[in-house]
Amino acid sequence: MSASSNAFNALGDPTRRAIFEKLQGRPLAVVDIWDGLPISRPAVSQHLKVLKEAKLINLRADGNKNIYELNREGILAMRDYLDKFWDDALTNFKMLAENIEKENNTPQ
């Protein structure tokens, strides 16, 4: 399974998406991530583990706290994956439009 597949699978869970979105603003400690979520603190830690394994977040120690932050490289890998689909879609659209134009300009 590719890194981007792991990332998309990880974000398929609504709780992990909520955690990921919380980290969009700034790096946070587990207790701050947990605040407002309808799950236990150990469950938050399990979700963070999945996001870290999917390379969507990084963990760093700050004294006695673990601080989580978004992993820019992981997010860029997802974007590159999606950009490939967009590029392919535009190429196919261009070819279709050119074929239709040729057919419309062909004498009947």
C-alpha positions in Angstrom: 0.0 0.0 0.0 1.4 3.4 -0.9 2.0 6.2 1.6 -0.8 8.3 0.1 -3.2 5.3 0.4 -2.3 5.0 4.1 -2.9 8.7 4.5 -6.3 8.7 2.8 -7.3 5.6 4.8 -6.2 7.3 8.1 -8.3 10.3 7.3 -11.3 8.1 6.4 -12.2 8.0 10.1 -14.1 11.1 11.3 -12.3 11.3 14.6 -8.9 11.2 13.0 -10.0 13.9 10.6 -11.1 16.1 13.5 -7.8 15.6 15.2 -5.9 16.3 11.9 -8.0 19.5 11.5 -7.3 20.6 15.1 -3.5 20.4 14.3 -4.0 22.6 11.3 -3.9 25.7 13.5 -0.8 24.9 15.5 1.1 22.1 17.2 -0.7 20.7 20.3 -0.2 18.4 23.2 -2.4 15.3 23.6 -4.5 17.0 26.4 -5.2 19.9 24.0 -6.1 17.6 21.2 -8.4 15.6 23.5 -10.3 18.7 24.7 -13.7 18.8 23.1 -13.5 15.3 21.5 -16.2 12.7 22.6 -13.6 10.0 23.1 -11.2 8.9 25.9 -7.7 10.2 26.1 -6.2 6.7 25.4 -8.4 6.6 22.3 -7.0 10.0 21.1 -3.5 8.5 21.6 -4.5 5.5 19.4 -5.8 7.8 16.7 -2.6 9.9 16.9 -0.6 6.7 16.4 -2.5 5.9 13.2 -2.0 9.4 11.9 1.7 9.3 12.7 2.1 5.9 11.0 0.4 7.4 7.9 3.0 10.2 8.0 0.4 12.9 8.4 1.7 14.1 11.8 5.0 14.3 13.6 5.7 13.9 17.3 8.3 15.9 19.2 9.1 16.1 22.9 8.9 19.4 24.7 10.0 18.9 28.2 7.6 16.3 29.6 5.0 16.8 27.0 4.5 15.2 23.6 3.7 17.8 21.0 2.0 16.7 17.8 2.1 18.8 14.6 1.2 18.3 10.9 3.8 16.6 8.7 4.2 18.8 5.7 5.9 16.1 3.6 3.0 13.7 4.2 0.4 16.3 3.2 2.4 17.2 0.1 2.5 13.5 -0.9 -1.3 13.4 -0.7 -1.5 16.6 -2.8 0.9 15.1 -5.4 -1.3 12.0 -5.6 -4.4 14.1 -6.2 -2.6 16.4 -8.6 -1.8 13.4 -10.8 -5.5 12.7 -11.1 -6.2 16.3 -12.0 -3.5 16.4 -14.6 -4.8 13.2 -16.2 -8.4 14.6 -16.1 -7.3 17.8 -17.9 -5.3 15.8 -20.5 -8.3 13.6 -21.2 -10.6 16.6 -21.4 -8.3 18.3 -23.9 -8.1 15.2 -26.1 -11.9 14.8 -26.0 -12.4 18.5 -26.9 -9.9 18.3 -29.8 -11.6 15.1 -31.1 -15.0 16.8 -31.0 -13.6 19.9 -32.7 -12.1 17.7 -35.5 -15.4 15.9 -36.0 -17.3 19.2 -36.2 -14.8 20.6 -38.8 -14.8 17.5 -40.9 -16.9 18.0 -44.2 -19.8 15.6 -44.3 
